[in-house]
Amino acid sequence: MNLAQQILFFFSALGVFNGLIISVYLLFFKRPKSPSSYFLGLLLLGLCLKIGKSFIYYFYPDLPGIYIQIGLLGSTLVGPSLFYFIKSALEPNAKITTIQKATYVFWFLVIVTTSIITPYDSRPDIWENYIWTIVALQLTAYMILAGWLLKTVLMKFFSTREKISQTEMLLLSVFIGNLVIPVSFKLSFFDFFNGPCISGALFFSLILYLNVFLFISKRKTSSFFSDGQEPKPYANKKIGGERALALTEKLQQIILEQELYKNPDLKLNDLAQKINISSHQLSQLLNDNLGKSFAAYVNEYRINEACTLIINNANIKLEAIGYEVGFNSKSTFYAAFKKLKQTTPTLYKEQLLVIS
């Protein structure tokens, strides 16, 4: 390899190597565990396998077929992982479901079974004409679903009146990054990177480091991979009964009068400032005295308001009600509603119509 090729190889390999390190950390070592961290880890793992195969193939065109198969296996992880990552990040108290696990098992079996029956080296035409097409369609479908989840965020991003939150910016960055990488493999104007295979690897490195900086910035204010439970740093130091009661009443009064729950970007620190206590004290009050996480406490007000709107405004769409009371997506609204009311907004509305 000449000097230019060595530089290309270094930066391409650097992104893949660091991506693998981060994915291993998220999958096996990160504490506390959460669905979003698992899915982001699987997303990075899939991208690293896919990108790694591509840039190695660029420098070593006679690559054995098994590496092509591993790269395609990685490609099958990308679409589901992106969709599930965004879905779990938008939903409070998200859990990994049986269907999600079955999705990964299905695609793993598809690639492994095909590899055993018709290896790439013996039938490259099947892999290039059929398997690759199926994987590409799968990725496209999941990209569309992920974009649908982010439609509200995209509207806010292009709006001059609404401010996008840091969490939403992170999700948008990950989504756009996963659009750019496959595009860089296909469009001819990326040929100035000496070929589509290496351009995909270079863009992956660039996008990876950009998102790492965004995640580090996010962690300074709150945990992006929160499982919906606020930390309990004062396990054996509950606020005294009279003071707890006074703070609770003050908190309830302010959040109702100012309708703070309708702000989808409401933070623990914002609410603490309203009642003139520290965020640690508010966390202590919610967790130890009231037995609720911050998200659960705020969602109670949102769901109660949603029920009122459903009762009094039969013609308003349920999705619009969810946004009106402070949720940033339909899925988050439905999940919180079912958790608190043990039914869906649709069934709740239907029951009201039957009674009336």
KEKE-3310 file (N, C-alpha, C; in steps of 0.2 Angstrom, whole numbers, plus 5000, padded with zeros to 4 digits):
npx = (5004:5002:5006:4995:4985:4988:4984:4970:4967:4970:4962:4949:4950:4951:4939:4930:4936:4935:4922:4918:4923:4915:4903:4904:4906:4893:4885:4889:4896:4891:4883:4869:4859:4850:4836:4839:4853:4857:4851:4858:4871:4870:4867:4879:4888:4883:4885:4899:4903:4898:4904:4917:4919:4918:4928:4940:4938:4940:4954:4958:4953:4952:4945:4940:4924:4917:4919:4912:4899:4898:4898:4886:4878:4880:4874:4861:4858:4857:4846:4834:4840:4842:4829:4823:4831:4828:4814:4814:4821:4812:4802:4796:4801:4804:4804:4813:4806:4798:4796:4805:4817:4815:4816:4829:4834:4828:4834:4847:4847:4843:4854:4864:4859:4858:4872:4877:4870:4872:4886:4895:4906:4904:4892:4891:4882:4869:4870:4873:4863:4851:4851:4857:4848:4837:4841:4844:4831:4825:4833:4829:4815:4815:4821:4812:4802:4808:4810:4797:4794:4801:4795:4789:4799:4807:4799:4799:4813:4814:4806:4804:4799:4798:4809:4821:4825:4840:4841:4832:4840:4851:4845:4841:4853:4859:4850:4851:4864:4864:4857:4866:4877:4874:4870:4883:4889:4884:4882:4889:4896:4904:4916:4927:4933:4941:4933:4917:4917:4927:4923:4911:4916:4924:4915:4908:4917:4918:4905:4903:4912:4907:4894:4898:4904:4892:4885:4893:4892:4878:4878:4883:4872:4861:4857:4857:4854:4844:4833:4821:4820:4823:4838:4842:4849:4847:4843:4841:4837:4824:4814:4808:4791:4782:4789:4790:4777:4773:4781:4777:4764:4766:4773:4763:4754:4761:4764:4752:4745:4753:4754:4765:4768:4764:4775:4786:4799:4802:4812:4820:4828:4822:4810:4813:4819:4807:4801:4811:4821:4835:4839:4843:4836:4823:4823:4825:4813:4803:4807:4809:4799:4787:4788:4790:4796:4804:4799:4788:4780:4777:4771:4759:4751:4750:4743:4731:4726:4725:4714:4704:4703:4699:4687:4679:4681:4676:4679:4692:4707:4716:4730:4733:4729:4739:4750:4746:4746:4759:4767:4780:4778:4767:4768:4775:4765:4754:4760:4763:4750:4743:4750:4747:4733:4729:4724:4721:4722:4712:4703:4699:4692:4682:4675:4670:4661:4652:4646:4640)
npy = (4994:5011:5028:5036:5026:5019:5029:5030:5017:5017:5027:5022:5009:5013:5019:5008:4999:5007:5008:4994:4993:5001:4996:4983:4987:4993:4982:4973:4978:4990:5000:5007:4994:4995:4995:5004:5005:4992:4990:5000:4996:4984:4990:4997:4986:4979:4988:4989:4976:4976:4987:4985:4973:4979:4989:4981:4972:4982:4984:4971:4962:4949:4943:4930:4921:4919:4930:4940:4935:4936:4950:4953:4947:4956:4967:4964:4967:4980:4988:4983:4986:5000:5005:4999:5005:5019:5018:5013:5023:5033:5029:5029:5018:5007:4990:4975:4965:4949:4948:4957:4950:4938:4943:4946:4933:4927:4933:4930:4916:4915:4920:4912:4899:4900:4902:4889:4880:4886:4892:4908:4907:4897:4899:4914:4922:4920:4926:4939:4943:4940:4937:4949:4959:4956:4959:4973:4978:4975:4983:4996:4996:4996:5008:5017:5015:5019:5032:5036:5036:5046:5057:5068:5074:5078:5087:5097:5100:5106:5117:5134:5139:5129:5122:5110:5096:5091:5077:5073:5078:5070:5057:5061:5063:5050:5044:5051:5048:5035:5035:5042:5033:5021:5028:5033:5022:5021:5032:5041:5052:5051:5046:5052:5048:5037:5026:5018:5008:5011:5024:5023:5017:5028:5038:5032:5032:5046:5050:5042:5047:5060:5058:5052:5063:5070:5062:5062:5075:5075:5067:5075:5082:5073:5055:5047:5034:5030:5020:5024:5025:5035:5039:5034:5042:5044:5033:5030:5041:5049:5064:5074:5071:5083:5093:5086:5085:5098:5102:5093:5097:5110:5108:5101:5111:5121:5114:5111:5123:5130:5122:5114:5101:5099:5103:5095:5094:5095:5095:5087:5096:5108:5108:5107:5120:5128:5126:5130:5121:5109:5099:5086:5085:5086:5074:5065:5068:5063:5050:5043:5048:5049:5038:5037:5038:5052:5053:5045:5052:5065:5060:5055:5067:5071:5060:5061:5073:5070:5061:5069:5077:5068:5064:5076:5081:5073:5073:5075:5069:5055:5055:5068:5073:5067:5074:5086:5086:5084:5073:5067:5058:5047:5033:5034:5041:5031:5020:5025:5028:5016:5010:5017:5017:5004:5001:5005:5021:5021:5011:5016:5027:5021:5014:5025:5030:5019:5019:5032)
npz = (5000:4996:5003:5003:5003:5015:5024:5022:5026:5039:5045:5042:5048:5061:5065:5065:5074:5086:5086:5089:5101:5109:5107:5113:5126:5129:5127:5137:5148:5153:5166:5173:5166:5151:5139:5128:5128:5125:5112:5105:5106:5099:5086:5083:5083:5072:5062:5062:5058:5046:5039:5042:5034:5022:5020:5021:5011:5001:5001:5000:4988:4986:4996:5007:5005:5017:5025:5018:5021:5035:5035:5029:5038:5049:5043:5043:5057:5058:5053:5062:5074:5074:5073:5085:5095:5094:5097:5110:5116:5116:5123:5140:5153:5145:5139:5134:5122:5118:5104:5099:5102:5095:5082:5080:5081:5071:5059:5061:5060:5046:5039:5043:5040:5026:5023:5026:5018:5005:5002:5000:4992:4984:4977:4973:4966:4971:4983:4980:4971:4977:4992:4996:4991:4998:5011:5010:5007:5019:5028:5022:5025:5039:5041:5036:5046:5057:5054:5054:5068:5072:5066:5072:5079:5068:5062:5072:5071:5059:5061:5065:5077:5087:5099:5098:5109:5118:5118:5108:5097:5098:5094:5082:5075:5076:5068:5055:5052:5050:5038:5029:5029:5021:5009:5005:5000:4988:4979:4966:4967:4978:4974:4975:4986:4983:4980:4983:4993:5003:5005:5013:5024:5029:5031:5041:5052:5054:5057:5069:5078:5079:5085:5097:5104:5105:5114:5125:5129:5132:5143:5153:5158:5160:5161:5146:5144:5153:5162:5165:5178:5192:5201:5217:5229:5242:5251:5264:5270:5272:5268:5281:5288:5289:5282:5270:5266:5265:5254:5244:5242:5238:5226:5219:5217:5209:5198:5192:5191:5183:5173:5170:5166:5153:5145:5135:5136:5149:5164:5178:5185:5181:5187:5200:5203:5202:5214:5223:5228:5228:5214:5219:5231:5226:5219:5229:5237:5228:5225:5238:5247:5240:5232:5218:5202:5193:5180:5180:5189:5183:5172:5177:5179:5166:5160:5167:5163:5150:5150:5154:5143:5133:5138:5137:5125:5112:5098:5096:5090:5096:5096:5094:5107:5115:5111:5115:5129:5133:5129:5118:5108:5099:5103:5115:5123:5122:5129:5142:5146:5146:5156:5167:5167:5164:5152:5134:5126:5116:5119:5131:5127:5119:5129:5136:5127:5126:5138:5138)
capx = (5000:5006:5005:4987:4981:4989:4980:4963:4966:4971:4956:4943:4950:4950:4932:4928:4939:4932:4914:4918:4925:4909:4897:4906:4905:4886:4882:4892:4899:4888:4879:4864:4857:4843:4835:4842:4860:4858:4850:4863:4877:4869:4867:4886:4891:4881:4888:4906:4904:4896:4909:4924:4920:4918:4935:4944:4937:4943:4961:4960:4948:4951:4943:4936:4917:4914:4919:4906:4893:4898:4896:4879:4875:4880:4869:4854:4857:4857:4839:4830:4843:4841:4822:4822:4835:4824:4808:4815:4823:4806:4797:4798:4801:4804:4807:4815:4801:4800:4796:4812:4822:4814:4818:4837:4835:4826:4839:4853:4846:4842:4860:4868:4857:4860:4879:4878:4867:4875:4891:4896:4912:4901:4886:4890:4876:4863:4871:4873:4856:4845:4852:4859:4842:4832:4844:4843:4824:4824:4835:4824:4809:4816:4823:4806:4798:4812:4809:4790:4794:4805:4792:4788:4806:4809:4795:4802:4819:4813:4802:4808:4795:4799:4816:4823:4829:4846:4839:4830:4845:4855:4841:4841:4859:4860:4846:4854:4870:4862:4855:4872:4882:4872:4871:4890:4891:4880:4882:4895:4900:4908:4921:4934:4936:4944:4928:4912:4918:4931:4919:4907:4920:4927:4909:4906:4921:4916:4898:4904:4915:4902:4889:4902:4904:4885:4883:4897:4889:4872:4879:4884:4866:4857:4858:4853:4851:4840:4828:4815:4820:4828:4843:4840:4855:4846:4839:4839:4836:4818:4813:4803:4784:4779:4792:4788:4770:4773:4784:4772:4758:4769:4775:4757:4751:4764:4764:4745:4743:4757:4753:4772:4768:4763:4781:4789:4806:4803:4818:4820:4831:4817:4804:4816:4820:4801:4799:4817:4825:4840:4837:4844:4831:4817:4823:4824:4806:4799:4808:4809:4793:4781:4789:4789:4802:4802:4795:4781:4776:4775:4766:4752:4747:4749:4738:4725:4724:4723:4708:4699:4702:4695:4680:4676:4682:4676:4681:4699:4711:4720:4737:4734:4729:4745:4755:4744:4747:4766:4771:4783:4777:4761:4770:4776:4758:4751:4764:4762:4743:4742:4754:4743:4726:4728:4720:4724:4717:4707:4698:4696:4687:4676:4671:4666:4655:4647:4643:4636)
capy = (5000:5018:5032:5038:5020:5018:5034:5028:5011:5019:5031:5017:5004:5016:5020:5001:4997:5010:5006:4988:4994:5005:4991:4978:4991:4994:4976:4968:4981:4997:5000:5002:4991:4998:4993:5008:5004:4986:4991:5004:4991:4980:4994:4998:4979:4977:4993:4987:4970:4978:4992:4981:4969:4983:4992:4975:4970:4987:4983:4964:4960:4941:4941:4924:4922:4919:4937:4943:4932:4940:4957:4953:4946:4963:4972:4962:4969:4988:4990:4982:4989:5007:5006:4997:5010:5025:5016:5012:5029:5038:5026:5028:5011:5002:4983:4971:4961:4943:4949:4960:4945:4934:4947:4945:4926:4925:4935:4926:4909:4915:4921:4906:4893:4901:4901:4882:4877:4889:4897:4913:4905:4892:4903:4921:4925:4920:4931:4946:4945:4938:4939:4956:4962:4955:4963:4980:4979:4975:4989:5001:4995:4998:5015:5020:5014:5023:5039:5038:5037:5053:5062:5074:5077:5081:5093:5102:5102:5111:5123:5140:5141:5125:5121:5103:5095:5087:5070:5073:5080:5064:5052:5063:5062:5043:5042:5053:5045:5028:5036:5044:5028:5017:5032:5034:5016:5020:5038:5041:5058:5049:5042:5056:5044:5032:5020:5018:5004:5015:5030:5021:5016:5034:5041:5029:5035:5053:5050:5039:5052:5066:5056:5051:5069:5072:5058:5064:5081:5074:5064:5080:5084:5067:5049:5046:5027:5029:5015:5027:5026:5040:5036:5035:5043:5045:5028:5029:5048:5052:5070:5073:5071:5089:5096:5082:5086:5105:5102:5090:5102:5116:5105:5099:5117:5124:5110:5111:5130:5133:5116:5112:5094:5100:5104:5088:5094:5096:5091:5087:5102:5114:5108:5109:5127:5131:5126:5132:5116:5107:5093:5081:5085:5084:5067:5062:5068:5059:5043:5040:5050:5047:5031:5037:5041:5059:5052:5043:5058:5069:5056:5055:5073:5071:5055:5063:5078:5067:5058:5074:5079:5062:5064:5082:5082:5067:5073:5077:5063:5053:5057:5076:5074:5065:5079:5092:5085:5084:5068:5069:5054:5043:5027:5036:5042:5025:5016:5028:5028:5009:5008:5020:5015:4997:5000:5010:5027:5019:5007:5020:5031:5017:5013:5031:5030:5014:5022:5038)
capz = (5000:4996:5009:5003:5005:5022:5028:5021:5030:5046:5048:5042:5053:5068:5067:5066:5080:5092:5086:5092:5109:5112:5107:5118:5133:5129:5128:5142:5154:5155:5171:5174:5159:5148:5132:5123:5127:5121:5105:5102:5106:5093:5080:5082:5081:5065:5057:5062:5054:5039:5037:5042:5028:5016:5019:5020:5004:4996:5001:4999:4984:4985:5003:5007:5006:5024:5027:5015:5024:5041:5034:5028:5045:5052:5040:5046:5063:5058:5053:5068:5080:5074:5075:5092:5099:5094:5100:5117:5119:5116:5128:5147:5156:5139:5140:5128:5121:5115:5097:5097:5102:5089:5076:5079:5080:5064:5054:5062:5057:5039:5036:5045:5036:5019:5023:5026:5012:4999:5004:4995:4987:4979:4974:4974:4962:4975:4988:4977:4968:4981:4999:4997:4990:5004:5017:5008:5008:5027:5030:5020:5029:5046:5041:5036:5052:5062:5052:5056:5075:5073:5062:5076:5080:5061:5061:5076:5069:5053:5063:5068:5083:5092:5101:5099:5115:5116:5117:5101:5093:5098:5090:5075:5073:5074:5062:5049:5051:5047:5031:5026:5027:5015:5003:5003:4997:4982:4975:4962:4969:4983:4971:4977:4992:4980:4979:4988:4999:5008:5007:5018:5031:5032:5034:5048:5057:5055:5061:5075:5083:5080:5090:5103:5107:5107:5119:5131:5131:5135:5149:5158:5161:5162:5158:5140:5144:5159:5161:5167:5186:5194:5206:5224:5233:5249:5253:5271:5273:5269:5271:5287:5286:5288:5276:5264:5264:5262:5247:5239:5241:5234:5220:5215:5215:5204:5192:5190:5190:5177:5168:5168:5163:5146:5142:5134:5138:5157:5167:5185:5188:5180:5192:5207:5203:5203:5221:5226:5231:5223:5210:5223:5236:5223:5218:5236:5239:5223:5226:5244:5250:5236:5229:5211:5198:5190:5174:5182:5193:5178:5167:5180:5177:5158:5158:5170:5158:5143:5151:5154:5136:5130:5141:5136:5117:5109:5091:5095:5089:5102:5095:5096:5114:5118:5111:5119:5137:5134:5126:5112:5102:5100:5106:5122:5126:5123:5134:5148:5147:5147:5162:5173:5167:5162:5146:5130:5125:5111:5123:5136:5123:5117:5135:5138:5122:5127:5144:5137)
cpx = (5004:5004:4997:4983:4981:4985:4973:4962:4966:4964:4949:4944:4949:4943:4929:4930:4936:4925:4913:4919:4918:4904:4898:4904:4897:4883:4883:4894:4895:4883:4876:4862:4851:4842:4839:4849:4861:4857:4855:4870:4876:4869:4875:4889:4889:4884:4896:4907:4903:4902:4916:4924:4921:4925:4940:4944:4940:4951:4963:4954:4947:4949:4939:4928:4914:4914:4913:4899:4893:4896:4889:4875:4874:4875:4862:4852:4855:4850:4835:4833:4842:4833:4820:4825:4830:4818:4809:4818:4817:4801:4799:4797:4800:4807:4809:4810:4803:4800:4802:4817:4821:4816:4825:4838:4834:4831:4845:4853:4846:4849:4865:4866:4859:4868:4881:4876:4871:4880:4892:4901:4909:4896:4886:4884:4870:4864:4870:4866:4850:4846:4853:4853:4837:4835:4843:4836:4822:4826:4831:4818:4809:4818:4817:4802:4802:4811:4802:4790:4797:4801:4791:4794:4808:4805:4797:4809:4819:4809:4806:4805:4797:4807:4816:4827:4835:4845:4837:4835:4850:4851:4841:4847:4861:4856:4849:4860:4869:4859:4861:4876:4880:4872:4878:4892:4889:4881:4888:4899:4905:4915:4928:4937:4940:4939:4923:4913:4922:4927:4914:4910:4922:4921:4907:4910:4920:4910:4899:4907:4911:4897:4892:4902:4897:4883:4887:4894:4882:4873:4881:4878:4861:4859:4854:4850:4848:4835:4821:4815:4825:4832:4840:4846:4853:4841:4837:4838:4830:4817:4807:4796:4781:4782:4790:4781:4769:4776:4780:4767:4760:4770:4768:4754:4754:4764:4757:4743:4747:4757:4760:4772:4767:4770:4785:4796:4807:4808:4817:4822:4826:4812:4807:4817:4813:4799:4805:4820:4830:4836:4838:4839:4824:4817:4822:4816:4802:4800:4807:4802:4787:4782:4788:4795:4799:4797:4788:4777:4773:4770:4759:4748:4745:4743:4731:4722:4721:4716:4702:4698:4698:4688:4676:4677:4682:4679:4688:4703:4715:4727:4738:4733:4735:4750:4753:4746:4755:4770:4774:4782:4771:4763:4772:4770:4755:4754:4762:4754:4741:4745:4750:4736:4724:4724:4723:4719:4711:4701:4695:4691:4681:4672:4667:4660:4650:4643:4638:4630)
cpy = (5006:5022:5034:5032:5018:5023:5032:5022:5013:5022:5026:5012:5007:5017:5013:4998:5000:5009:4999:4988:4996:5000:4985:4981:4991:4988:4972:4972:4987:4995:5007:5000:4995:4995:4997:5007:4997:4987:4995:5000:4987:4983:4995:4991:4978:4982:4991:4981:4972:4982:4989:4977:4973:4986:4987:4973:4975:4986:4976:4961:4953:4939:4935:4925:4923:4926:4941:4941:4935:4947:4958:4952:4952:4967:4970:4965:4977:4990:4989:4986:4997:5008:5004:5002:5016:5024:5016:5019:5034:5035:5026:5021:5006:4995:4980:4966:4954:4944:4952:4955:4940:4937:4945:4937:4924:4927:4931:4919:4909:4916:4914:4900:4894:4900:4893:4879:4879:4894:4902:4911:4901:4895:4910:4925:4925:4925:4938:4948:4944:4940:4946:4960:4962:4959:4970:4982:4979:4981:4995:5001:4998:5006:5019:5021:5019:5031:5041:5039:5044:5059:5069:5078:5081:5087:5099:5105:5107:5117:5128:5142:5136:5123:5113:5102:5091:5080:5069:5074:5073:5058:5054:5062:5055:5041:5044:5050:5038:5029:5038:5038:5024:5021:5033:5028:5017:5026:5039:5047:5057:5046:5046:5053:5038:5025:5020:5014:5008:5021:5029:5020:5023:5038:5038:5031:5042:5053:5047:5044:5058:5064:5054:5057:5072:5068:5060:5071:5080:5071:5069:5082:5079:5061:5047:5039:5025:5024:5017:5028:5031:5037:5038:5036:5044:5040:5028:5036:5052:5059:5070:5074:5078:5093:5093:5084:5093:5105:5099:5094:5108:5114:5104:5106:5121:5120:5110:5118:5132:5127:5114:5105:5094:5101:5097:5088:5096:5092:5092:5093:5108:5114:5109:5116:5131:5131:5127:5127:5113:5101:5087:5080:5083:5076:5063:5062:5063:5051:5040:5042:5048:5040:5031:5040:5048:5058:5050:5048:5063:5066:5056:5061:5073:5066:5058:5069:5075:5064:5063:5077:5074:5063:5070:5084:5076:5067:5074:5070:5062:5055:5064:5077:5072:5070:5085:5092:5084:5078:5070:5064:5050:5037:5028:5037:5036:5021:5019:5027:5021:5007:5011:5018:5008:4996:5005:5016:5025:5016:5011:5025:5027:5015:5019:5031:5025:5017:5027:5036)
cpz = (5000:5002:5009:5006:5012:5026:5028:5026:5037:5049:5047:5047:5060:5070:5068:5072:5086:5092:5090:5099:5112:5112:5112:5125:5134:5131:5134:5149:5157:5161:5172:5166:5157:5141:5127:5122:5124:5114:5101:5101:5100:5086:5079:5080:5074:5060:5057:5058:5047:5036:5037:5036:5022:5015:5018:5013:4999:4996:4999:4995:4984:4992:5002:5008:5012:5027:5024:5019:5031:5040:5033:5034:5049:5049:5042:5053:5063:5058:5059:5074:5080:5076:5082:5097:5099:5098:5108:5120:5120:5121:5135:5149:5150:5141:5133:5127:5118:5107:5095:5097:5097:5083:5075:5078:5073:5059:5055:5059:5049:5036:5037:5041:5029:5018:5023:5020:5005:5001:4998:4990:4982:4974:4975:4971:4967:4980:4985:4974:4972:4989:5000:4996:4996:5010:5016:5009:5015:5030:5029:5024:5036:5046:5040:5042:5057:5061:5054:5064:5076:5069:5066:5078:5074:5060:5065:5074:5063:5055:5066:5075:5088:5093:5101:5105:5113:5115:5110:5096:5092:5093:5083:5071:5071:5068:5055:5047:5048:5040:5027:5024:5021:5008:5001:5000:4990:4977:4972:4964:4975:4981:4973:4983:4989:4980:4984:4994:5005:5010:5013:5025:5033:5034:5041:5053:5059:5059:5068:5080:5084:5085:5097:5107:5109:5113:5126:5133:5134:5142:5155:5161:5163:5158:5152:5140:5150:5157:5164:5175:5188:5200:5213:5229:5240:5252:5260:5275:5270:5272:5276:5285:5285:5282:5270:5261:5261:5255:5242:5237:5236:5227:5215:5213:5209:5197:5188:5187:5183:5171:5165:5164:5156:5142:5141:5135:5145:5160:5175:5188:5187:5185:5199:5208:5205:5210:5226:5231:5226:5220:5215:5228:5233:5221:5224:5238:5234:5225:5232:5248:5246:5232:5221:5208:5195:5184:5175:5185:5188:5173:5170:5178:5170:5157:5161:5166:5152:5144:5151:5147:5132:5132:5138:5128:5113:5101:5090:5094:5095:5102:5096:5103:5117:5117:5115:5127:5138:5132:5119:5106:5104:5104:5114:5126:5127:5129:5141:5150:5149:5154:5168:5173:5165:5156:5141:5129:5121:5115:5128:5133:5122:5123:5137:5133:5123:5133:5143:5132)
residu = (MET:ASN:LEU:ALA:GLN:GLN:ILE:LEU:PHE:PHE:PHE:SER:ALA:LEU:GLY:VAL:PHE:ASN:GLY:LEU:ILE:ILE:SER:VAL:TYR:LEU:LEU:PHE:PHE:LYS:ARG:PRO:LYS:SER:PRO:SER:SER:TYR:PHE:LEU:GLY:LEU:LEU:LEU:LEU:GLY:LEU:CYS:LEU:LYS:ILE:GLY:LYS:SER:PHE:ILE:TYR:TYR:PHE:TYR:PRO:ASP:LEU:PRO:GLY:ILE:TYR:ILE:GLN:ILE:GLY:LEU:LEU:GLY:SER:THR:LEU:VAL:GLY:PRO:SER:LEU:PHE:TYR:PHE:ILE:LYS:SER:ALA:LEU:GLU:PRO:ASN:ALA:LYS:ILE:THR:THR:ILE:GLN:LYS:ALA:THR:TYR:VAL:PHE:TRP:PHE:LEU:VAL:ILE:VAL:THR:THR:SER:ILE:ILE:THR:PRO:TYR:ASP:SER:ARG:PRO:ASP:ILE:TRP:GLU:ASN:TYR:ILE:TRP:THR:ILE:VAL:ALA:LEU:GLN:LEU:THR:ALA:TYR:MET:ILE:LEU:ALA:GLY:TRP:LEU:LEU:LYS:THR:VAL:LEU:MET:LYS:PHE:PHE:SER:THR:ARG:GLU:LYS:ILE:SER:GLN:THR:GLU:MET:LEU:LEU:LEU:SER:VAL:PHE:ILE:GLY:ASN:LEU:VAL:ILE:PRO:VAL:SER:PHE:LYS:LEU:SER:PHE:PHE:ASP:PHE:PHE:ASN:GLY:PRO:CYS:ILE:SER:GLY:ALA:LEU:PHE:PHE:SER:LEU:ILE:LEU:TYR:LEU:ASN:VAL:PHE:LEU:PHE:ILE:SER:LYS:ARG:LYS:THR:SER:SER:PHE:PHE:SER:ASP:GLY:GLN:GLU:PRO:LYS:PRO:TYR:ALA:ASN:LYS:LYS:ILE:GLY:GLY:GLU:ARG:ALA:LEU:ALA:LEU:THR:GLU:LYS:LEU:GLN:GLN:ILE:ILE:LEU:GLU:GLN:GLU:LEU:TYR:LYS:ASN:PRO:ASP:LEU:LYS:LEU:ASN:ASP:LEU:ALA:GLN:LYS:ILE:ASN:ILE:SER:SER:HIS:GLN:LEU:SER:GLN:LEU:LEU:ASN:ASP:ASN:LEU:GLY:LYS:SER:PHE:ALA:ALA:TYR:VAL:ASN:GLU:TYR:ARG:ILE:ASN:GLU:ALA:CYS:THR:LEU:ILE:ILE:ASN:ASN:ALA:ASN:ILE:LYS:LEU:GLU:ALA:ILE:GLY:TYR:GLU:VAL:GLY:PHE:ASN:SER:LYS:SER:THR:PHE:TYR:ALA:ALA:PHE:LYS:LYS:LEU:LYS:GLN:THR:THR:PRO:THR:LEU:TYR:LYS:GLU:GLN:LEU:LEU:VAL:ILE:SER)
# end
